[in-house]
Amino acid sequence: MTARTYRLPGNAYVEARETERMVLGRRGVLRIGNCPPPIDVLILDLTREGCRLQGNADVSSRMRVEVGIANVGCIPATVLWCEASYFGCAFDLPLPPGSVTAAFGSHNVLPFPSRVAPWVSPASISKLTPRVRLSILFGTTMVCWGAIGVGLAML
């Protein structure tokens, strides 16, 4: 799924962009200047040159920001336009090849497990020998056939 680029009249940089933007729709973070707390944003679409974001960030045109994208990293960018809670950013340098594809990959944040599994020493785990495994298989088969025989005899 792709979305056309957002065009601003009179802006030569935006007019030169003809790259189809890939609709991403994933969470990201935005850092404004040296402001320590990151702001949660939604990355609506993405190319190697820039992205369109949605969020409650106090940004203005030409503002320097840093966009955090899962599986890609933190990318320095400049805000080109802003409109209500939407704004577009141009990356200072194009993303390396494969970065847009990586952004569609699995999330790099894993949830904490609900409970911690007990640690088991590898030395305490042992396999059954082939002879024991075959004996268990043979015994189980004989018990099943015996149960079938008893069931047929009762008919």
N, C-alpha and C positions, 0 to 999 in steps of 0.2 A: 504494500500500500504506500503510495507516495502523495505528497502535497506540493503544490506549486510554490515557488518562492514568493515572499512578500515583497512587493515592489513599492518603493517610495519615489515619487516623481522628482526629477532633478538631482538625484543622488547617483553619481557615476558608478560608485562601487556596487550599489545594489542593482543597478541596471545591468552591470557586467555579469552578475550571477545568473546562470541559467541551469545550475545543477538542481536536479530533482531532489527534494528533501525527503528523507525516509521518516515516516510517522513512527515515533518511538513510544510516547506515552508512558514514560517511566519516571520515578522520583529521582531527584538529584539535589545537589546543594549549591548554594550561591554564597560566595564570600565577597563582601564589598570592602575594598581598601584593606586596611589593617584591622577591620572589625572582627574580633575573635569568634563570636557565635555565628555559625553558618545558618543560612536561611533555607528552609525546605522549599523546593520548587518542583514543578512538573515539567519535564523536558518533552515538549510536544512533538518537535521534529528536529532532525539532525542531518548535517552534511559534514564533510571534512573541513569546510570553511566557517561554519557557524551553526547556530541553533535558535529555536524559538522556545521561550520559556513562559510559564504561568506561575505566578506566586505573589505574595504580599510583600514585595521588596520595594524599598524607597529608592528607586533608580531613576536616572535621567539620561538623556542622550549624551554620548561621548564619555560616559562614566566607565572607569576601569574596574573590572570584576574578575572573579575566578569561578569557573563553573566546574563542579565536581560531578563526573559521570561514572557510574558503576562500570567496572572492567576496563575503563579508559584512564581515569585519573583526574587530576585538577588541571584545568586548562585556562591560562590567562586569556581574557577577552575584553572587548569594548562593546558597550551597549550602543546599538545603532538607532533604535527607535523604541518607544514605549507608549502603550496605549492601555489605559485602565490597569488591569492586572497582567497584561501580556507585554512581553518585550523581546526584542531580537538582539542577539549578540554575534559579533564577528570574532573568531579566534585570531589571536596575534599571529600564530603560525598555523598552517593547515595541519589537521590531525594526520598522524602517520597512516600509511595504507593498512587496511584491516581494522582500524579503530571503530568505524561505524558498525561493522559486522560484530565486533567484540561487544559493543554497547547493547546489542540485541541478545547477547549470551546470558547465561545464568547469572543471578545476582551474586555479588561478591560478599554479601553479608549473610551469614548463616545464623539461624535462630539458635538460642541456647536449648540444649536438650531438657525435656521436662524432668527427667531424673538422671542421675549419674550412674552409668553402668559400672558394676564392680570390676576392678582390674583382675585379670586372670593371667597368671604366669604361663608363657608358652611351654614351659617344661611340664606343666600339669596337664596339658592336653595331649592325649595319645590316641593313635588310630588303632582300630581293631585289625588283627592280622587277617589276611584273605581267608584262611581256614575258618576262623571264628565267624566272619561275615557270611560265608557260604553255609555254615552250620545253622546260623540264625535264619537265613533265607529258606533253607530246606525244612527246618522245623516249622516255620510259619506256614509254608505251603502245605505241609502234611496236616497241620491243625485245621486249615481252611477246607481241605478236601475231606477231612474227617467230619467236619461240621456239615458239609454238603451231603455226605453219605448218611449221616444220622437223620438229617431232614428228609431225605428221600425214603429212608426206611420207615419213617413214621407215617408216610402217606399211605 
